[in-house]
Amino acid sequence: MRGFTLIELIVAIALVGILAAVAIPRFANFGTDARVAALQGVAGSMRSAAAIVHSAYLVNGSVNNVPTGVEGAQINTQYGYPDAYGDGIIAAAGISTNDFAVSHKDGVTMVKSRNAPDADACKVEYTKAMNANTPPVVLVTTSGC
């Protein structure tokens, strides 16, 4: 005789069902992982750019609130760190506004994931330096990714 018995068929279907129940949630979570990784990359770029601009500011002896030259670009600064507005942190970090929604309010630049389920909880916030002794703060929120 050839073929499967009814018991073998039921066992095979049960095994495939169990594997699907375990594997599908893991594969479905790749979008979230990708959005979180992208935001972590943006935050790292912001931190690095702030450090580079501040170093150039100190080396060049720039005046406060005057653009600082970094790799041929003029970066607007506040207390030697990239400003939250205009050609500040977004230009310094090279963040694409095609990939992220960028907004500014009260000295804070917000970079949000465009395709997140809850963009207000899937973002990076850059708070500009408030004085010469306090560097900018970069905060990542990923609960809505």
N, C-alpha and C positions, 0 to 999 in steps of 0.2 A: 504494500500500500504506500501511496505517496501523499504528501501534504501534511498539514498540521491537524492535531486533534483540537477539539474545542477548548480544552484546558490550556494547551500551549498557546492558542490564540488569545485567550483571556489574559494569561500571564504576560504575554508580549505587549498587549494593549495597556495593561496596568503599568508595566515598566516605562513605556513611552510616556504615559500620563504623568508619572512621578518625575521623570526627567524634565518634562516640559514645565511642570509646576515649579521646579527648582531653578531651571535655567532662564526662563522668560523674564522674571523680575530682574535678574542680573543684566541681561541684554537691554532691557527697557531703560535701565538707569544710566546708559552711556551718555545721553543728552545732558543729564544733570552733571555728570562728571566732567564733560567737556566745557560746560558753562562755568563751573567752579574753577577749572584749570585756567580758562581764559581770564577770569577775574584775578586769579592769583598772579598771572603773568602781567596784567595791567598794574597791579599793586607793586610788583617787583620793579617794573619799569619806572613807576613814579618815584619809588624810593631811590633807585639808582640815579635817575635824572636829577632829583633834588640834591643828592650828594655831589654829583658832577658839577652842576651849576654853582653850588655853594663853593666848591673848590676853586672854580674859575673866578668867582667873585672875589675870594680872598687873595688869590694869586695876582689878579689884575688890579687890585686896590680900587674896585668900583665904588661908586657912590650909591647910597641906598635909593631904591625905587627907580634906578636907571637901568635900562636893558643891559644884560651881560652877554657878551659874545661867546658862544659855544659852538665849535665846528661850523663856523660861518653863519650861524643863525643868531638872531638877537632875541634873547629870552627876557621877558618882563620879570622883574624880581621884587620881592618884599623882604627886607632885612637879609638880603643875600640868597634867598631861596626862591624858586619859581613861584610866581604869583598864581592865584587860583583863577584869574580872569585872562582874557585876551591871549596873547602869545606867551603864556606862562607854562604851566605844568603839562598841558596837552601837547604843546609844540615841543617842549623839552623831552617828553617821554615818547613822542612819536606815535601817539594813540590815534587810530583811524576812526573818524566820526561816521564812516560807513558801516563799521562793525558794531559800534556802541552808541547809545544815546548819551550825549554829554549835556549837562546843565550846570549852571552856576547860581549860587544864592548865598549871601551873607558870608563871603570869604571861604565858601566850600564849593569845590568842584565835584559833581557826582557823575560817575561813569556807570551806566546801567546796561545790562545785557538786553539786547533788543528782542530776543525770542524766549525770555524766561516766563514761566507761568505767573510769577509775581515780581515784576521788575523792581519795585520799591524795596524788595528784600533780596535782591540779587544785584549788588552794586559795590563799587569802590568809592569811598569818599576821601578827598584830599582837602584837609583844612590847612590853609596857608599859615605861615609863621606869624605869630602875633607880636613878637619882639626879637631882638637880635640874639637872645639867649635861648629861645624856644624854637626848635626846628618844626617843620610842618608834620602833621599827623596823617597817616594813611590807614584807613579802616576798611576792612572787607566784610561784607554781609552776604552770606550765601544761603540763608534759610529758605529763600523763595526761588532758588534755582531749580 
